[in-house]
Amino acid sequence: MIDVNEYFAGAVKSMGYTSAEGKSTIGVIQPGEYEFDTSQHETMKIIEGELHVLLPGDGQTWQPFTNGQSFEVEANKVFRVKATKPVSYLCKYR
Protein backbone atom coordinates (compact mmCIF):
# COMPACT_ATOMS: atom_id res chain seq x y z
CA MET A 1 0.00 0.00 0.00
CA ILE A 2 1.22 3.49 -0.82
CA ASP A 3 0.42 6.28 1.65
CA VAL A 4 0.26 9.87 0.39
CA ASN A 5 1.38 12.61 2.80
CA GLU A 6 0.98 16.36 2.41
CA TYR A 7 2.40 19.04 4.72
CA PHE A 8 2.51 22.83 4.85
CA ALA A 9 -0.49 23.41 2.57
CA GLY A 10 0.94 21.10 -0.09
CA ALA A 11 4.45 22.59 -0.18
CA VAL A 12 5.90 19.24 0.97
CA LYS A 13 4.47 16.00 -0.42
CA SER A 14 5.59 12.42 -0.13
CA MET A 15 4.54 8.87 -0.85
CA GLY A 16 5.23 6.27 1.82
CA TYR A 17 5.70 2.55 1.52
CA THR A 18 6.97 -0.40 3.52
CA SER A 19 9.48 -2.91 2.16
CA ALA A 20 11.61 -5.69 3.62
CA GLU A 21 14.05 -2.94 4.73
CA GLY A 22 11.35 -1.04 6.64
CA LYS A 23 9.30 2.11 6.14
CA SER A 24 10.39 4.78 3.63
CA THR A 25 9.00 7.91 2.01
CA ILE A 26 10.00 9.61 -1.20
CA GLY A 27 8.99 13.20 -1.75
CA VAL A 28 9.46 16.75 -2.93
CA ILE A 29 10.01 19.93 -0.93
CA GLN A 30 9.03 23.20 -2.61
CA PRO A 31 11.02 26.40 -1.89
CA GLY A 32 10.52 27.62 1.66
CA GLU A 33 11.51 26.97 5.27
CA TYR A 34 9.88 24.16 7.28
CA GLU A 35 10.10 22.56 10.73
CA PHE A 36 9.63 18.82 11.23
CA ASP A 37 9.52 16.60 14.30
CA THR A 38 10.45 12.93 14.32
CA SER A 39 8.77 9.98 15.96
CA GLN A 40 11.41 7.51 14.71
CA HIS A 41 15.06 7.68 13.70
CA GLU A 42 15.21 9.15 10.17
CA THR A 43 17.86 9.04 7.48
CA MET A 44 17.13 11.54 4.72
CA LYS A 45 18.99 11.29 1.40
CA ILE A 46 18.81 14.13 -1.11
CA ILE A 47 18.06 12.82 -4.58
CA GLU A 48 18.08 16.12 -6.46
CA GLY A 49 18.56 19.74 -5.42
CA GLU A 50 20.06 21.38 -2.35
CA LEU A 51 18.52 21.36 1.11
CA HIS A 52 19.86 23.44 4.00
CA VAL A 53 19.27 21.72 7.33
CA LEU A 54 19.40 22.93 10.93
CA LEU A 55 19.93 19.74 12.91
CA PRO A 56 19.13 19.36 16.62
CA GLY A 57 22.03 20.49 18.78
CA ASP A 58 23.81 22.40 15.98
CA GLY A 59 22.83 25.83 17.30
CA GLN A 60 22.32 28.17 14.36
CA THR A 61 24.56 26.36 11.84
CA TRP A 62 22.67 25.48 8.67
CA GLN A 63 24.31 22.65 6.73
CA PRO A 64 23.84 22.20 2.98
CA PHE A 65 23.09 18.74 1.56
CA THR A 66 23.01 18.04 -2.18
CA ASN A 67 22.55 15.14 -4.62
CA GLY A 68 23.45 11.82 -2.99
CA GLN A 69 24.24 13.27 0.45
CA SER A 70 22.30 12.28 3.55
CA PHE A 71 21.78 13.25 7.17
CA GLU A 72 20.24 11.54 10.22
CA VAL A 73 17.89 12.73 12.92
CA GLU A 74 17.17 10.73 16.07
CA ALA A 75 13.63 9.97 17.23
CA ASN A 76 11.67 12.62 19.12
CA LYS A 77 13.72 15.54 17.81
CA VAL A 78 12.89 18.70 15.86
CA PHE A 79 14.81 19.85 12.80
CA ARG A 80 14.39 22.64 10.25
CA VAL A 81 14.97 22.67 6.51
CA LYS A 82 14.99 25.36 3.84
CA ALA A 83 15.09 25.15 0.08
CA THR A 84 15.41 27.84 -2.58
CA LYS A 85 14.43 25.44 -5.40
CA PRO A 86 12.47 22.17 -5.41
CA VAL A 87 14.29 19.29 -3.68
CA SER A 88 13.55 15.56 -3.98
CA TYR A 89 14.43 13.17 -1.17
CA LEU A 90 14.24 9.61 0.14
CA CYS A 91 13.65 9.19 3.86
CA LYS A 92 14.15 5.87 5.66
CA TYR A 93 12.76 5.21 9.14
CA ARG A 94 13.90 2.81 11.83
C-alpha positions in Angstrom: 0.0 0.0 0.0 1.2 3.5 -0.8 0.4 6.3 1.7 0.3 9.9 0.4 1.4 12.6 2.8 1.0 16.4 2.4 2.4 19.0 4.7 2.5 22.8 4.9 -0.5 23.4 2.6 0.9 21.1 -0.1 4.5 22.6 -0.2 5.9 19.2 1.0 4.5 16.0 -0.4 5.6 12.4 -0.1 4.5 8.9 -0.8 5.2 6.3 1.8 5.7 2.6 1.5 7.0 -0.4 3.5 9.5 -2.9 2.2 11.6 -5.7 3.6 14.0 -2.9 4.7 11.3 -1.0 6.6 9.3 2.1 6.1 10.4 4.8 3.6 9.0 7.9 2.0 10.0 9.6 -1.2 9.0 13.2 -1.8 9.5 16.8 -2.9 10.0 19.9 -0.9 9.0 23.2 -2.6 11.0 26.4 -1.9 10.5 27.6 1.7 11.5 27.0 5.3 9.9 24.2 7.3 10.1 22.6 10.7 9.6 18.8 11.2 9.5 16.6 14.3 10.5 12.9 14.3 8.8 10.0 16.0 11.4 7.5 14.7 15.1 7.7 13.7 15.2 9.1 10.2 17.9 9.0 7.5 17.1 11.5 4.7 19.0 11.3 1.4 18.8 14.1 -1.1 18.1 12.8 -4.6 18.1 16.1 -6.5 18.6 19.7 -5.4 20.1 21.4 -2.4 18.5 21.4 1.1 19.9 23.4 4.0 19.3 21.7 7.3 19.4 22.9 10.9 19.9 19.7 12.9 19.1 19.4 16.6 22.0 20.5 18.8 23.8 22.4 16.0 22.8 25.8 17.3 22.3 28.2 14.4 24.6 26.4 11.8 22.7 25.5 8.7 24.3 22.7 6.7 23.8 22.2 3.0 23.1 18.7 1.6 23.0 18.0 -2.2 22.6 15.1 -4.6 23.5 11.8 -3.0 24.2 13.3 0.5 22.3 12.3 3.6 21.8 13.2 7.2 20.2 11.5 10.2 17.9 12.7 12.9 17.2 10.7 16.1 13.6 10.0 17.2 11.7 12.6 19.1 13.7 15.5 17.8 12.9 18.7 15.9 14.8 19.9 12.8 14.4 22.6 10.3 15.0 22.7 6.5 15.0 25.4 3.8 15.1 25.1 0.1 15.4 27.8 -2.6 14.4 25.4 -5.4 12.5 22.2 -5.4 14.3 19.3 -3.7 13.5 15.6 -4.0 14.4 13.2 -1.2 14.2 9.6 0.1 13.6 9.2 3.9 14.2 5.9 5.7 12.8 5.2 9.1 13.9 2.8 11.8 
